[in-house]
């Protein structure tokens, strides 16, 4: 699969309200908060299925109702259109 070129966090953030630049690397971050663990885990499951179809996987951690996400395209060493696509899916899935 051909991978998209690096566009950088600033270009992605111009299209993604609510996201922020990661400290110390070309990546974007966001914390999602849900009503409880079940909703957080269900959202993570939906995102995992989408990530697999994109062959693009997030760095994330989950504590009870909170999921902290960092997106970057590792083989591009920074943010690409794949990160924008996955971020938009995450936002839509979170409602």
KASULLIN-V394654 format. One record per backbone hydrogen bond with DSSP energy under -0.5 kcal/mol. CO is the residue of the C=O (numbers start at 1). NH is the residue of the N-H. E is the energy in kcal/mol with one decimal. If there is no record, write none. Layout:
BEGIN
CO_NH_E, CO_NH_E
END
This chain:
BEGIN
8_12_-1.5, 9_13_-3.1, 10_14_-1.4, 12_15_-1.8, 12_16_-0.6, 13_16_-0.6, 16_19_-1.6, 20_29_-2.8, 22_25_-0.6, 25_27_-1.6, 27_22_-2.6, 28_71_-2.9, 29_20_-2.1, 30_32_-0.5, 30_69_-2.9, 32_67_-2.7, 36_40_-2.0, 37_41_-3.1, 38_42_-2.3, 39_43_-2.3, 40_44_-2.4, 41_45_-2.1, 42_46_-2.1, 43_47_-2.6, 44_48_-2.6, 45_49_-2.0, 46_50_-1.9, 47_51_-3.1, 48_52_-2.0, 49_53_-1.6, 50_54_-1.8, 51_55_-0.9, 51_56_-2.4, 58_60_-0.6, 59_70_-3.0, 61_68_-2.5, 63_66_-2.4, 65_34_-3.0, 66_63_-2.4, 67_32_-2.9, 67_69_-0.5, 68_61_-1.9, 69_30_-1.8, 70_59_-2.3, 71_28_-2.2, 72_74_-0.9, 73_76_-1.4, 73_77_-0.8, 73_78_-1.7, 74_77_-0.8, 78_73_-2.7, 79_7_-3.4, 79_8_-1.9, 80_83_-0.8, 80_84_-1.3, 81_85_-2.5, 82_86_-2.4, 83_87_-2.6, 84_88_-2.5, 85_89_-2.0, 86_90_-2.6, 87_91_-2.6, 88_92_-2.7, 89_93_-2.9, 90_94_-1.9, 91_95_-0.8, 92_95_-0.8
END
